[in-house]
Amino acid sequence: MAKGILNVGGGVVSVDASGNFTVETGLIADGSSVFNETGVDVDFRIESDDNANMFFVDGGNDRVGIATAAPDDLLHVFSGSAGSVTADASCDELVVEGSGDTGISILAPNASNADIHFG
């Protein structure tokens, strides 16, 4: 299959021989959009000016990373040398971690215990 190119409003939309779809201008969606509706083990990422993985979805492990391509848990927010924040849904835990892998685990309250625990 040959590469196809479509000019739209001065921008370029192309599909290569492998079926990869590229939009070389801004993408505007005025309605809802679904990515990976069939649930294939495929990663998805959004780049920022300085970070290739500003928003990263790990399709095989069901994890989301912000500023990281290797999220450790359901949600992993990485802040460079300052450390990270991760949320583990399986045990209702939020971990705030410094750059030296030392952190504070904050456990959410549950029905039997209305306390918030640190440590």
N, CA, C and O atoms as a printed pandas DataFrame, in Angstrom:
     atom_number atom_name residue_name chain_id  residue_number  x_coord  y_coord  z_coord
0              1         N          MET        A               1    0.841   -1.171    0.000
1              2        CA          MET        A               1    0.000    0.000    0.000
2              3         C          MET        A               1    0.884    1.231    0.000
3              4         O          MET        A               1    1.804    1.329    0.812
4              5         N          ALA        A               2    0.631    2.142   -0.867
5              6        CA          ALA        A               2    1.426    3.372   -0.957
6              7         C          ALA        A               2    0.991    4.362    0.103
7              8         O          ALA        A               2   -0.138    4.321    0.591
8              9         N          LYS        A               3    1.898    5.246    0.447
9             10        CA          LYS        A               3    1.608    6.291    1.412
10            11         C          LYS        A               3    0.589    7.246    0.817
11            12         O          LYS        A               3    0.723    7.679   -0.327
12            13         N          GLY        A               4   -0.438    7.574    1.609
13            14        CA          GLY        A               4   -1.460    8.516    1.154
14            15         C          GLY        A               4   -1.322    9.830    1.883
15            16         O          GLY        A               4   -1.015    9.850    3.075
16            17         N          ILE        A               5   -1.543   10.924    1.190
17            18        CA          ILE        A               5   -1.466   12.258    1.791
18            19         C          ILE        A               5   -2.715   13.034    1.414
19            20         O          ILE        A               5   -3.151   13.005    0.263
20            21         N          LEU        A               6   -3.286   13.723    2.383
21            22        CA          LEU        A               6   -4.473   14.534    2.172
22            23         C          LEU        A               6   -4.208   15.909    2.748
23            24         O          LEU        A               6   -3.904   16.035    3.934
24            25         N          ASN        A               7   -4.318   16.943    1.925
25            26        CA          ASN        A               7   -4.154   18.306    2.419
26            27         C          ASN        A               7   -5.507   18.826    2.893
27            28         O          ASN        A               7   -6.486   18.815    2.146
28            29         N          VAL        A               8   -5.550   19.282    4.148
29            30        CA          VAL        A               8   -6.782   19.796    4.731
30            31         C          VAL        A               8   -6.492   21.165    5.333
31            32         O          VAL        A               8   -5.756   21.270    6.313
32            33         N          GLY        A               9   -7.059   22.200    4.761
33            34        CA          GLY        A               9   -6.897   23.542    5.316
34            35         C          GLY        A               9   -5.460   23.976    5.480
35            36         O          GLY        A               9   -5.141   24.671    6.444
36            37         N          GLY        A              10   -4.587   23.594    4.579
37            38        CA          GLY        A              10   -3.180   23.977    4.666
38            39         C          GLY        A              10   -2.341   23.015    5.476
39            40         O          GLY        A              10   -1.116   23.135    5.488
40            41         N          GLY        A              11   -2.970   22.052    6.165
41            42        CA          GLY        A              11   -2.237   21.058    6.941
42            43         C          GLY        A              11   -2.160   19.759    6.168
43            44         O          GLY        A              11   -2.759   19.627    5.101
44            45         N          VAL        A              12   -1.415   18.790    6.709
45            46        CA          VAL        A              12   -1.235   17.520    6.021
46            47         C          VAL        A              12   -1.685   16.387    6.941
47            48         O          VAL        A              12   -1.293   16.323    8.106
48            49         N          VAL        A              13   -2.511   15.502    6.402
49            50        CA          VAL        A              13   -2.911   14.277    7.079
50            51         C          VAL        A              13   -2.381   13.139    6.226
51            52         O          VAL        A              13   -2.642   13.109    5.023
52            53         N          SER        A              14   -1.644   12.199    6.813
53            54        CA          SER        A              14   -1.072   11.117    6.016
54            55         C          SER        A              14   -1.231    9.770    6.707
55            56         O          SER        A              14   -1.349    9.687    7.930
56            57         N          VAL        A              15   -1.231    8.720    5.896
57            58        CA          VAL        A              15   -1.273    7.341    6.376
58            59         C          VAL        A              15   -0.138    6.601    5.677
59            60         O          VAL        A              15   -0.050    6.611    4.449
60            61         N          ASP        A              16    0.742    5.952    6.465
61            62        CA          ASP        A              16    1.855    5.240    5.839
62            63         C          ASP        A              16    1.459    3.790    5.526
63            64         O          ASP        A              16    0.325    3.380    5.774
64            65         N          ALA        A              17    2.402    3.028    4.984
65            66        CA          ALA        A              17    2.134    1.658    4.540
66            67         C          ALA        A              17    1.717    0.740    5.688
67            68         O          ALA        A              17    1.054   -0.271    5.454
68            69         N          SER        A              18    2.092    1.073    6.920
69            70        CA          SER        A              18    1.722    0.260    8.077
70            71         C          SER        A              18    0.386    0.670    8.676
71            72         O          SER        A              18   -0.078    0.060    9.639
72            73         N          GLY        A              19   -0.234    1.701    8.112
73            74        CA          GLY        A              19   -1.507    2.178    8.628
74            75         C          GLY        A              19   -1.377    3.227    9.715
75            76         O          GLY        A              19   -2.370    3.584   10.349
76            77         N          ASN        A              20   -0.157    3.734    9.943
77            78        CA          ASN        A              20    0.041    4.793   10.925
78            79         C          ASN        A              20   -0.533    6.096   10.384
79            80         O          ASN        A              20   -0.279    6.466    9.237
80            81         N          PHE        A              21   -1.291    6.773   11.199
81            82        CA          PHE        A              21   -2.010    7.989   10.831
82            83         C          PHE        A              21   -1.298    9.182   11.453
83            84         O          PHE        A              21   -1.065    9.192   12.661
84            85         N          THR        A              22   -0.947   10.187   10.658
85            86        CA          THR        A              22   -0.227   11.356   11.140
86            87         C          THR        A              22   -0.981   12.619   10.761
87            88         O          THR        A              22   -1.417   12.778    9.621
88            89         N          VAL        A              23   -1.132   13.522   11.735
89            90        CA          VAL        A              23   -1.727   14.837   11.483
90            91         C          VAL        A              23   -0.622   15.848   11.745
91            92         O          VAL        A              23   -0.121   15.952   12.864
92            93         N          GLU        A              24   -0.243   16.595   10.709
93            94        CA          GLU        A              24    0.880   17.519   10.837
94            95         C          GLU        A              24    0.424   18.947   11.104
95            96         O          GLU        A              24    1.162   19.896   10.835
96            97         N          THR        A              25   -0.777   19.104   11.629
97            98        CA          THR        A              25   -1.293   20.390   12.085
98            99         C          THR        A              25   -2.037   20.142   13.384
99           100         O          THR        A              25   -2.023   19.021   13.893
100          101         N          GLY        A              26   -2.680   21.151   13.926
101          102        CA          GLY        A              26   -3.502   20.949   15.114
102          103         C          GLY        A              26   -4.695   20.068   14.803
103          104         O          GLY        A              26   -5.250   20.137   13.706
104          105         N          LEU        A              27   -5.093   19.248   15.750
105          106        CA          LEU        A              27   -6.233   18.364   15.594
106          107         C          LEU        A              27   -7.372   18.932   16.423
107          108         O          LEU        A              27   -7.223   19.126   17.629
108          109         N          ILE        A              28   -8.489   19.198   15.800
109          110        CA          ILE        A              28   -9.643   19.769   16.488
110          111         C          ILE        A              28  -10.768   18.745   16.471
111          112         O          ILE        A              28  -11.162   18.267   15.406
112          113         N          ALA        A              29  -11.280   18.411   17.634
113          114        CA          ALA        A              29  -12.410   17.493   17.739
114          115         C          ALA        A              29  -13.525   18.207   18.488
115          116         O          ALA        A              29  -13.373   18.536   19.664
116          117         N          ASP        A              30  -14.633   18.447   17.820
117          118        CA          ASP        A              30  -15.748   19.146   18.442
118          119         C          ASP        A              30  -16.744   18.199   19.097
119          120         O          ASP        A              30  -17.794   18.633   19.572
120          121         N          GLY        A              31  -16.432   16.948   19.124
121          122        CA          GLY        A              31  -17.287   15.951   19.766
122          123         C          GLY        A              31  -16.445   15.026   20.606
123          124         O          GLY        A              31  -15.240   15.238   20.745
124          125         N          SER        A              32  -17.052   14.010   21.165
125          126        CA          SER        A              32  -16.287   13.063   21.969
126          127         C          SER        A              32  -15.387   12.227   21.065
127          128         O          SER        A              32  -15.687   12.020   19.889
128          129         N          SER        A              33  -14.287   11.755   21.626
129          130        CA          SER        A              33  -13.336   10.925   20.891
130          131         C          SER        A              33  -12.970    9.719   21.733
131          132         O          SER        A              33  -12.792    9.834   22.945
132          133         N          VAL        A              34  -12.858    8.577   21.104
133          134        CA          VAL        A              34  -12.465    7.353   21.787
134          135         C          VAL        A              34  -11.212    6.826   21.112
135          136         O          VAL        A              34  -11.164    6.701   19.889
136          137         N          PHE        A              35  -10.195    6.518   21.910
137          138        CA          PHE        A              35   -8.979    5.915   21.406
138          139         C          PHE        A              35   -8.929    4.478   21.900
139          140         O          PHE        A              35   -9.206    4.214   23.070
140          141         N          ASN        A              36   -8.581    3.558   21.029
141          142        CA          ASN        A              36   -8.397    2.155   21.381
142          143         C          ASN        A              36   -9.688    1.516   21.918
143          144         O          ASN        A              36   -9.668    0.826   22.938
144          145         N          GLU        A              37  -10.784    1.748   21.235
145          146        CA          GLU        A              37  -12.075    1.218   21.686
146          147         C          GLU        A              37  -12.114   -0.306   21.733
147          148         O          GLU        A              37  -12.875   -0.875   22.517
148          149         N          THR        A              38  -11.322   -0.967   20.922
149          150        CA          THR        A              38  -11.315   -2.431   20.930
150          151         C          THR        A              38  -10.465   -3.018   22.051
151          152         O          THR        A              38  -10.466   -4.233   22.248
152          153         N          GLY        A              39   -9.741   -2.178   22.789
153          154        CA          GLY        A              39   -8.969   -2.642   23.931
154          155         C          GLY        A              39   -7.697   -3.382   23.589
155          156         O          GLY        A              39   -7.296   -4.284   24.325
156          157         N          VAL        A              40   -7.052   -3.025   22.493
157          158        CA          VAL        A              40   -5.794   -3.646   22.093
158          159         C          VAL        A              40   -4.671   -3.189   23.035
159          160         O          VAL        A              40   -4.710   -2.066   23.539
160          161         N          ASP        A              41   -3.686   -4.038   23.274
161          162        CA          ASP        A              41   -2.539   -3.706   24.122
162          163         C          ASP        A              41   -1.637   -2.720   23.374
163          164         O          ASP        A              41   -0.605   -3.102   22.822
164          165         N          VAL        A              42   -2.041   -1.458   23.366
165          166        CA          VAL        A              42   -1.321   -0.399   22.662
166          167         C          VAL        A              42   -1.156    0.776   23.609
167          168         O          VAL        A              42   -2.098    1.163   24.300
168          169         N          ASP        A              43    0.055    1.348   23.640
169          170        CA          ASP        A              43    0.313    2.528   24.458
170          171         C          ASP        A              43   -0.117    3.788   23.718
171          172         O          ASP        A              43   -0.205    3.804   22.491
172          173         N          PHE        A              44   -0.382    4.840   24.482
173          174        CA          PHE        A              44   -0.789    6.134   23.932
174          175         C          PHE        A              44   -0.031    7.212   24.681
175          176         O          PHE        A              44    0.068    7.165   25.907
176          177         N          ARG        A              45    0.508    8.188   23.954
177          178        CA          ARG        A              45    1.239    9.251   24.651
178          179         C          ARG        A              45    1.006   10.595   23.994
179          180         O          ARG        A              45    0.706   10.688   22.803
180          181         N          ILE        A              46    1.152   11.630   24.800
181          182        CA          ILE        A              46    1.072   13.011   24.338
182          183         C          ILE        A              46    2.372   13.691   24.730
183          184         O          ILE        A              46    2.788   13.626   25.887
184          185         N          GLU        A              47    3.004   14.333   23.785
185          186        CA          GLU        A              47    4.259   15.039   24.054
186          187         C          GLU        A              47    3.991   16.492   24.414
187          188         O          GLU        A              47    3.016   17.089   23.958
188          189         N          SER        A              48    4.871   17.051   25.241
189          190        CA          SER        A              48    4.887   18.490   25.485
190          191         C          SER        A              48    6.150   19.044   24.840
191          192         O          SER        A              48    6.848   18.324   24.125
192          193         N          ASP        A              49    6.442   20.283   25.080
193          194        CA          ASP        A              49    7.617   20.912   24.483
194          195         C          ASP        A              49    8.911   20.228   24.897
195          196         O          ASP        A              49    9.814   20.066   24.076
196          197         N          ASP        A              50    9.015   19.822   26.167
197          198        CA          ASP        A              50   10.259   19.259   26.683
198          199         C          ASP        A              50   10.153   17.814   27.169
199          200         O          ASP        A              50   11.137   17.266   27.665
200          201         N          ASN        A              51    8.977   17.183   27.037
201          202        CA          ASN        A              51    8.820   15.832   27.564
202          203         C          ASN        A              51    8.067   14.975   26.553
203          204         O          ASN        A              51    6.913   15.256   26.230
204          205         N          ALA        A              52    8.722   13.934   26.057
205          206        CA          ALA        A              52    8.103   13.045   25.069
206          207         C          ALA        A              52    6.969   12.227   25.669
207          208         O          ALA        A              52    6.146   11.679   24.935
208          209         N          ASN        A              53    6.918   12.138   26.993
209          210        CA          ASN        A              53    5.887   11.353   27.673
210          211         C          ASN        A              53    5.149   12.200   28.713
211          212         O          ASN        A              53    4.993   11.785   29.862
212          213         N          MET        A              54    4.701   13.374   28.309
213          214        CA          MET        A              54    4.000   14.247   29.252
214          215         C          MET        A              54    2.744   13.573   29.782
215          216         O          MET        A              54    2.416   13.703   30.962
216          217         N          PHE        A              55    2.039   12.852   28.913
217          218        CA          PHE        A              55    0.881   12.044   29.305
218          219         C          PHE        A              55    1.038   10.695   28.625
219          220         O          PHE        A              55    1.131   10.629   27.399
220          221         N          PHE        A              56    1.069    9.619   29.399
221          222        CA          PHE        A              56    1.350    8.303   28.844
222          223         C          PHE        A              56    0.353    7.285   29.385
223          224         O          PHE        A              56    0.171    7.176   30.598
224          225         N          VAL        A              57   -0.290    6.543   28.493
225          226        CA          VAL        A              57   -1.183    5.462   28.889
226          227         C          VAL        A              57   -0.508    4.142   28.520
227          228         O          VAL        A              57   -0.219    3.889   27.351
228          229         N          ASP        A              58   -0.260    3.307   29.524
229          230        CA          ASP        A              58    0.319    1.985   29.328
230          231         C          ASP        A              58   -0.846    1.030   29.085
231          232         O          ASP        A              58   -1.507    0.598   30.029
232          233         N          GLY        A              59   -1.094    0.702   27.819
233          234        CA          GLY        A              59   -2.249   -0.098   27.444
234          235         C          GLY        A              59   -2.227   -1.517   27.967
235          236         O          GLY        A              59   -3.288   -2.089   28.215
236          237         N          GLY        A              60   -1.054   -2.109   28.144
237          238        CA          GLY        A              60   -0.965   -3.483   28.607
238          239         C          GLY        A              60   -1.100   -3.633   30.103
239          240         O          GLY        A              60   -1.577   -4.661   30.583
240          241         N          ASN        A              61   -0.680   -2.608   30.859
241          242        CA          ASN        A              61   -0.711   -2.694   32.321
242          243         C          ASN        A              61   -1.810   -1.838   32.943
243          244         O          ASN        A              61   -1.924   -1.777   34.167
244          245         N          ASP        A              62   -2.619   -1.179   32.119
245          246        CA          ASP        A              62   -3.713   -0.337   32.612
246          247         C          ASP        A              62   -3.226    0.720   33.600
247          248         O          ASP        A              62   -3.754    0.853   34.703
248          249         N          ARG        A              63   -2.207    1.468   33.178
249          250        CA          ARG        A              63   -1.622    2.502   34.030
250          251         C          ARG        A              63   -1.491    3.802   33.250
251          252         O          ARG        A              63   -1.382    3.796   32.024
252          253         N          VAL        A              64   -1.504    4.925   33.980
253          254        CA          VAL        A              64   -1.340    6.249   33.381
254          255         C          VAL        A              64   -0.134    6.918   34.030
255          256         O          VAL        A              64   -0.011    6.944   35.254
256          257         N          GLY        A              65    0.755    7.458   33.199
257          258        CA          GLY        A              65    1.905    8.191   33.698
258          259         C          GLY        A              65    1.852    9.632   33.250
259          260         O          GLY        A              65    1.509    9.924   32.104
260          261         N          ILE        A              66    2.186   10.520   34.137
261          262        CA          ILE        A              66    2.350   11.930   33.799
262          263         C          ILE        A              66    3.826   12.226   33.951
263          264         O          ILE        A              66    4.381   12.123   35.044
264          265         N          ALA        A              67    4.460   12.595   32.847
265          266        CA          ALA        A              67    5.895   12.866   32.769
266          267         C          ALA        A              67    6.738   11.606   32.951
267          268         O          ALA        A              67    7.906   11.702   33.327
268          269         N          THR        A              68    6.172   10.432   32.693
269          270        CA          THR        A              68    6.928    9.187   32.751
270          271         C          THR        A              68    6.343    8.177   31.770
271          272         O          THR        A              68    5.128    8.118   31.584
272          273         N          ALA        A              69    7.203    7.388   31.147
273          274        CA          ALA        A              69    6.760    6.326   30.241
274          275         C          ALA        A              69    6.727    4.980   30.947
275          276         O          ALA        A              69    6.458    3.958   30.315
276          277         N          ALA        A              70    6.999    4.962   32.253
277          278        CA          ALA        A              70    7.010    3.725   33.021
278          279         C          ALA        A              70    6.243    3.919   34.329
279          280         O          ALA        A              70    6.845    3.913   35.403
280          281         N          PRO        A              71    4.920    4.091   34.250
281          282        CA          PRO        A              71    4.151    4.303   35.483
282          283         C          PRO        A              71    4.212    3.079   36.391
283          284         O          PRO        A              71    4.090    1.945   35.928
284          285         N          ASP        A              72    4.404    3.320   37.698
285          286        CA          ASP        A              72    4.524    2.248   38.686
286          287         C          ASP        A              72    3.177    1.735   39.189
287          288         O          ASP        A              72    3.094    0.624   39.712
288          289         N          ASP        A              73    2.129    2.530   39.037
289          290        CA          ASP        A              73    0.823    2.174   39.568
290          291         C          ASP        A              73   -0.260    2.693   38.655
291          292         O          ASP        A              73    0.024    3.162   37.553
292          293         N          LEU        A              74   -1.509    2.616   39.105
293          294        CA          LEU        A              74   -2.651    3.065   38.323
294          295         C          LEU        A              74   -2.427    4.495   37.815
295          296         O          LEU        A              74   -2.690    4.783   36.647
296          297         N          LEU        A              75   -1.946    5.386   38.680
297          298        CA          LEU        A              75   -1.579    6.753   38.311
298          299         C          LEU        A              75   -0.224    7.064   38.900
299          300         O          LEU        A              75   -0.008    6.887   40.098
300          301         N          HIS        A              76    0.703    7.534   38.055
301          302        CA          HIS        A              76    2.058    7.866   38.498
302          303         C          HIS        A              76    2.407    9.240   37.954
303          304         O          HIS        A              76    2.508    9.434   36.742
304          305         N          VAL        A              77    2.594   10.200   38.868
305          306        CA          VAL        A              77    2.984   11.552   38.497
306          307         C          VAL        A              77    4.445   11.718   38.873
307          308         O          VAL        A              77    4.801   11.659   40.050
308          309         N          PHE        A              78    5.293   11.928   37.868
309          310        CA          PHE        A              78    6.735   12.041   38.082
310          311         C          PHE        A              78    7.137   13.502   37.969
311          312         O          PHE        A              78    6.763   14.190   37.019
312          313         N          SER        A              79    7.896   13.965   38.938
313          314        CA          SER        A              79    8.315   15.370   38.910
314          315         C          SER        A              79    9.829   15.512   38.865
315          316         O          SER        A              79   10.401   16.383   39.521
316          317         N          GLY        A              80   10.468   14.654   38.090
317          318        CA          GLY        A              80   11.921   14.766   37.899
318          319         C          GLY        A              80   12.687   14.478   39.170
319          320         O          GLY        A              80   12.361   13.538   39.896
320          321         N          SER        A              81   13.693   15.270   39.444
321          322        CA          SER        A              81   14.545   15.044   40.608
322          323         C          SER        A              81   13.817   15.294   41.918
323          324         O          SER        A              81   14.324   14.933   42.980
324          325         N          ALA        A              82   12.627   15.911   41.867
325          326        CA          ALA        A              82   11.886   16.199   43.094
326          327         C          ALA        A              82   11.113   14.991   43.605
327          328         O          ALA        A              82   10.637   15.020   44.740
328          329         N          GLY        A              83   10.966   13.919   42.807
329          330        CA          GLY        A              83   10.275   12.728   43.260
330          331         C          GLY        A              83    9.039   12.443   42.440
331          332         O          GLY        A              83    8.965   12.816   41.269
332          333         N          SER        A              84    8.049   11.772   43.058
333          334        CA          SER        A              84    6.856   11.392   42.327
334          335         C          SER        A              84    5.677   11.205   43.265
335          336         O          SER        A              84    5.830   11.189   44.486
336          337         N          VAL        A              85    4.503   11.064   42.673
337          338        CA          VAL        A              85    3.277   10.749   43.396
338          339         C          VAL        A              85    2.649    9.572   42.680
339          340         O          VAL        A              85    2.490    9.619   41.461
340          341         N          THR        A              86    2.285    8.510   43.397
341          342        CA          THR        A              86    1.615    7.370   42.789
342          343         C          THR        A              86    0.348    7.051   43.572
343          344         O          THR        A              86    0.277    7.288   44.778
344          345         N          ALA        A              87   -0.642    6.516   42.881
345          346        CA          ALA        A              87   -1.887    6.103   43.520
346          347         C          ALA        A              87   -2.141    4.651   43.178
347          348         O          ALA        A              87   -2.139    4.275   42.005
348          349         N          ASP        A              88   -2.361    3.831   44.196
349          350        CA          ASP        A              88   -2.615    2.407   44.015
350          351         C          ASP        A              88   -4.061    2.126   44.409
351          352         O          ASP        A              88   -4.400    2.147   45.592
352          353         N          ALA        A              89   -4.903    1.864   43.429
353          354        CA          ALA        A              89   -6.325    1.660   43.679
354          355         C          ALA        A              89   -6.603    0.372   44.443
355          356         O          ALA        A              89   -7.627    0.275   45.120
356          357         N          SER        A              90   -5.721   -0.617   44.354
357          358        CA          SER        A              90   -5.986   -1.905   44.999
358          359         C          SER        A              90   -5.939   -1.820   46.518
359          360         O          SER        A              90   -6.539   -2.652   47.198
360          361         N          CYS        A              91   -5.234   -0.827   47.065
361          362        CA          CYS        A              91   -5.169   -0.722   48.527
362          363         C          CYS        A              91   -5.480    0.688   48.998
363          364         O          CYS        A              91   -5.105    1.058   50.111
364          365         N          ASP        A              92   -6.160    1.489   48.172
365          366        CA          ASP        A              92   -6.547    2.857   48.550
366          367         C          ASP        A              92   -5.372    3.648   49.105
367          368         O          ASP        A              92   -5.479    4.278   50.157
368          369         N          GLU        A              93   -4.254    3.614   48.395
369          370        CA          GLU        A              93   -3.045    4.230   48.909
370          371         C          GLU        A              93   -2.549    5.324   47.967
371          372         O          GLU        A              93   -2.565    5.163   46.746
372          373         N          LEU        A              94   -2.112    6.425   48.544
373          374        CA          LEU        A              94   -1.465    7.502   47.808
374          375         C          LEU        A              94   -0.066    7.644   48.383
375          376         O          LEU        A              94    0.092    7.858   49.585
376          377         N          VAL        A              95    0.948    7.527   47.538
377          378        CA          VAL        A              95    2.326    7.597   48.002
378          379         C          VAL        A              95    2.981    8.846   47.430
379          380         O          VAL        A              95    2.984    9.051   46.216
380          381         N          VAL        A              96    3.538    9.684   48.309
381          382        CA          VAL        A              96    4.303   10.859   47.905
382          383         C          VAL        A              96    5.754   10.533   48.197
383          384         O          VAL        A              96    6.124   10.279   49.344
384          385         N          GLU        A              97    6.587   10.542   47.140
385          386        CA          GLU        A              97    7.946   10.036   47.268
386          387         C          GLU        A              97    8.961   11.093   46.866
387          388         O          GLU        A              97    8.797   11.761   45.846
388          389         N          GLY        A              98   10.013   11.244   47.672
389          390        CA          GLY        A              98   11.094   12.146   47.340
390          391         C          GLY        A              98   12.039   11.518   46.333
391          392         O          GLY        A              98   11.843   10.370   45.931
392          393         N          SER        A              99   13.049   12.247   45.924
393          394        CA          SER        A              99   13.964   11.768   44.892
394          395         C          SER        A              99   14.810   10.588   45.364
395          396         O          SER        A              99   15.359    9.874   44.525
396          397         N          GLY        A             100   14.935   10.359   46.648
397          398        CA          GLY        A             100   15.729    9.247   47.168
398          399         C          GLY        A             100   14.902    8.028   47.508
399          400         O          GLY        A             100   15.322    7.220   48.337
400          401         N          ASP        A             101   13.727    7.865   46.891
401          402        CA          ASP        A             101   12.823    6.741   47.134
402          403         C          ASP        A             101   12.363    6.661   48.585
403          404         O          ASP        A             101   12.027    5.579   49.067
404          405         N          THR        A             102   12.343    7.786   49.284
405          406        CA          THR        A             102   11.758    7.823   50.616
406          407         C          THR        A             102   10.474    8.607   50.495
407          408         O          THR        A             102   10.444    9.659   49.856
408          409         N          GLY        A             103    9.420    8.112   51.096
409          410        CA          GLY        A             103    8.148    8.774   50.906
410          411         C          GLY        A             103    7.204    8.597   52.061
411          412         O          GLY        A             103    7.515    7.937   53.053
412          413         N          ILE        A             104    6.043    9.197   51.917
413          414        CA          ILE        A             104    4.976    9.099   52.897
414          415         C          ILE        A             104    3.808    8.417   52.214
415          416         O          ILE        A             104    3.376    8.848   51.145
416          417         N          SER        A             105    3.294    7.363   52.814
417          418        CA          SER        A             105    2.087    6.715   52.318
418          419         C          SER        A             105    0.901    7.311   53.047
419          420         O          SER        A             105    0.880    7.360   54.277
420          421         N          ILE        A             106   -0.070    7.756   52.303
421          422        CA          ILE        A             106   -1.280    8.316   52.889
422          423         C          ILE        A             106   -2.409    7.359   52.553
423          424         O          ILE        A             106   -2.745    7.180   51.382
424          425         N          LEU        A             107   -3.001    6.741   53.574
425          426        CA          LEU        A             107   -4.078    5.789   53.361
426          427         C          LEU        A             107   -5.419    6.499   53.503
427          428         O          LEU        A             107   -5.643    7.220   54.476
428          429         N          ALA        A             108   -6.291    6.300   52.557
429          430        CA          ALA        A             108   -7.599    6.925   52.585
430          431         C          ALA        A             108   -8.477    6.288   53.649
431          432         O          ALA        A             108   -8.309    5.109   53.961
432          433         N          PRO        A             109   -9.406    7.044   54.209
433          434        CA          PRO        A             109  -10.306    6.462   55.199
434          435         C          PRO        A             109  -11.234    5.442   54.551
435          436         O          PRO        A             109  -11.516    5.516   53.356
436          437         N          ASN        A             110  -11.705    4.486   55.356
437          438        CA          ASN        A             110  -12.660    3.508   54.859
438          439         C          ASN        A             110  -13.870    3.453   55.788
439          440         O          ASN        A             110  -13.936    4.207   56.759
440          441         N          ALA        A             111  -14.812    2.585   55.507
441          442        CA          ALA        A             111  -16.061    2.537   56.272
442          443         C          ALA        A             111  -15.841    2.174   57.723
443          444         O          ALA        A             111  -16.585    2.646   58.582
444          445         N          SER        A             112  -14.842    1.346   58.035
445          446        CA          SER        A             112  -14.626    0.913   59.422
446          447         C          SER        A             112  -13.688    1.832   60.189
447          448         O          SER        A             112  -13.606    1.737   61.413
448          449         N          ASN        A             113  -12.985    2.711   59.507
449          450        CA          ASN        A             113  -12.027    3.570   60.191
450          451         C          ASN        A             113  -12.004    4.913   59.485
451          452         O          ASN        A             113  -11.587    4.996   58.330
452          453         N          ALA        A             114  -12.445    5.963   60.158
453          454        CA          ALA        A             114  -12.553    7.276   59.538
454          455         C          ALA        A             114  -11.265    8.087   59.684
455          456         O          ALA        A             114  -11.267    9.290   59.425
456          457         N          ASP        A             115  -10.182    7.458   60.089
457          458        CA          ASP        A             115   -8.902    8.164   60.241
458          459         C          ASP        A             115   -8.136    8.187   58.921
459          460         O          ASP        A             115   -8.363    7.350   58.047
460          461         N          ILE        A             116   -7.239    9.141   58.789
461          462        CA          ILE        A             116   -6.262    9.159   57.706
462          463         C          ILE        A             116   -4.911    8.846   58.342
463          464         O          ILE        A             116   -4.494    9.509   59.292
464          465         N          HIS        A             117   -4.241    7.847   57.819
465          466        CA          HIS        A             117   -2.987    7.394   58.425
466          467         C          HIS        A             117   -1.784    7.873   57.612
467          468         O          HIS        A             117   -1.819    7.880   56.381
468          469         N          PHE        A             118   -0.729    8.269   58.309
469          470        CA          PHE        A             118    0.515    8.683   57.669
470          471         C          PHE        A             118    1.595    7.704   58.090
471          472         O          PHE        A             118    1.635    7.251   59.234
472          473         N          GLY        A             119    2.475    7.385   57.140
473          474        CA          GLY        A             119    3.590    6.542   57.526
474          475         C          GLY        A             119    3.760    5.361   56.635
475          476         O          GLY        A             119    4.668    4.556   56.843
